Amino acid sequence: MSKGLKIGLIILIIVVIVGIVGFIIARNFLPGNVGIDNNLTNEKGKEGNTTLDSSKVLVVYFSQSGNTGKLAKLISDRVGGDFVRIETVQTYPTEYNELADFAKNERDNNIKPELKNLDINIDNYDTIFIGYPIWWYQMPMPMYTFFDTYDFDGKTIVPFNTHEGSGNGGTYEDIKKLEPNSTVLEGLPIRVGDMTSDQSSKVDNWLKELGFNK
Ligand SMILES: Cc1cc2nc3c(=O)[nH]c(=O)nc-3n(C[C@H](O)[C@H](O)[C@H](O)COP(=O)(O)O)c2cc1C
């Protein structure tokens, strides 16, 4: 083998290795990675620190990779009451591209996945904080199952969400349409990149604007 050919071969091998490593990093570590799960557990009857009667407050959330869960916990620790995670019977793929395809298929075909029993009696609550990530420009389909399952008539709904640029994606208006007999207050959308830093003051300001601060 000539020296030139050997050098060419080595360069080719390096290019291939760099390409493969780059591909693996891009698939697994770019924003939107869903590998991080959260270990939050449901909580009951917490004391709150707002004007709300915490015995009638529920914070409920759906979160696949932890961001919305983290935000939900922050809110729940302020408003007190019960803290409950929405989970589907069939778990979602953990690999990002597979999850993206799966969620898109659910959305495109209006598939509302079955939820695990949340062990809540919605009659016990007056104010329900409801959190979710934006998936394909709207609420994830489990949220539609959730709204179908419970009767929110006469309740106050306070939405919040995490996203990667879509804001609330029109979902607060969607909730108003789904629940015309409830009062839907102004929600809190937080960008996923911000969830790595402390969002307490944003939550505080939001609760203040809603008139819940003591
Ligand atoms: C399947 C899928 C679809 C998404 N679609 C959007 C979107 O349309 N707009 C957006 O801003 N972010 C989108 N995202 C980003 C998520 O909203 C964001 O990463 C969110 O914080 C994830 O919340 P979680 O960690 O609680 O699961 C999408 C993420 C996934 C996994």
Ligand as a Chemical Component Dictionary entry (heavy atoms), coordinates in Angstrom:
data_LIG
# 
_chem_comp.id                   LIG 
_chem_comp.type                 NON-POLYMER 
_chem_comp.pdbx_formal_charge   0 
_chem_comp.three_letter_code    LIG 
# 
loop_
_chem_comp_atom.comp_id 
_chem_comp_atom.atom_id 
_chem_comp_atom.alt_atom_id 
_chem_comp_atom.type_symbol 
_chem_comp_atom.charge 
_chem_comp_atom.model_Cartn_x 
_chem_comp_atom.model_Cartn_y 
_chem_comp_atom.model_Cartn_z 
_chem_comp_atom.pdbx_ordinal 
LIG C1  C1  C 0 -42.413 14.378 21.461 1  
LIG C2  C2  C 0 -42.003 15.773 21.783 2  
LIG C3  C3  C 0 -42.527 16.835 21.076 3  
LIG C4  C4  C 0 -42.189 18.159 21.408 4  
LIG N1  N1  N 0 -42.778 19.183 20.720 5  
LIG C5  C5  C 0 -42.504 20.464 21.119 6  
LIG C6  C6  C 0 -43.154 21.561 20.463 7  
LIG O1  O1  O 0 -43.971 21.402 19.561 8  
LIG N2  N2  N 0 -42.846 22.822 20.892 9  
LIG C7  C7  C 0 -41.954 23.058 21.908 10 
LIG O2  O2  O 0 -41.727 24.209 22.240 11 
LIG N3  N3  N 0 -41.334 22.023 22.533 12 
LIG C8  C8  C 0 -41.591 20.748 22.163 13 
LIG N4  N4  N 0 -40.978 19.707 22.807 14 
LIG C9  C9  C 0 -40.067 20.010 23.925 15 
LIG C10 C10 C 0 -40.741 19.787 25.267 16 
LIG O3  O3  O 0 -41.910 20.586 25.395 17 
LIG C11 C11 C 0 -39.786 20.156 26.408 18 
LIG O4  O4  O 0 -38.589 19.458 26.270 19 
LIG C12 C12 C 0 -40.423 19.881 27.765 20 
LIG O5  O5  O 0 -39.750 20.630 28.739 21 
LIG C13 C13 C 0 -40.397 18.419 28.149 22 
LIG O6  O6  O 0 -41.042 18.311 29.391 23 
LIG P1  P1  P 0 -40.784 17.093 30.394 24 
LIG O7  O7  O 0 -39.304 17.079 30.711 25 
LIG O8  O8  O 0 -41.599 17.436 31.582 26 
LIG O9  O9  O 0 -41.220 15.845 29.724 27 
LIG C14 C14 C 0 -41.271 18.403 22.460 28 
LIG C15 C15 C 0 -40.708 17.317 23.163 29 
LIG C16 C16 C 0 -41.062 16.026 22.818 30 
LIG C17 C17 C 0 -40.455 14.883 23.588 31 
# 
loop_
_chem_comp_bond.comp_id 
_chem_comp_bond.atom_id_1 
_chem_comp_bond.atom_id_2 
_chem_comp_bond.value_order 
_chem_comp_bond.pdbx_ordinal 
LIG C1  C2  SING 1  
LIG C2  C3  SING 2  
LIG C2  C16 DOUB 3  
LIG C3  C4  DOUB 4  
LIG C4  N1  SING 5  
LIG C4  C14 SING 6  
LIG N1  C5  DOUB 7  
LIG C5  C6  SING 8  
LIG C5  C8  SING 9  
LIG C6  O1  DOUB 10 
LIG C6  N2  SING 11 
LIG N2  C7  SING 12 
LIG C7  O2  DOUB 13 
LIG C7  N3  SING 14 
LIG N3  C8  DOUB 15 
LIG C8  N4  SING 16 
LIG N4  C9  SING 17 
LIG N4  C14 SING 18 
LIG C9  C10 SING 19 
LIG C10 O3  SING 20 
LIG C10 C11 SING 21 
LIG C11 O4  SING 22 
LIG C11 C12 SING 23 
LIG C12 O5  SING 24 
LIG C12 C13 SING 25 
LIG C13 O6  SING 26 
LIG O6  P1  SING 27 
LIG P1  O7  DOUB 28 
LIG P1  O8  SING 29 
LIG P1  O9  SING 30 
LIG C14 C15 DOUB 31 
LIG C15 C16 SING 32 
LIG C16 C17 SING 33 
# 
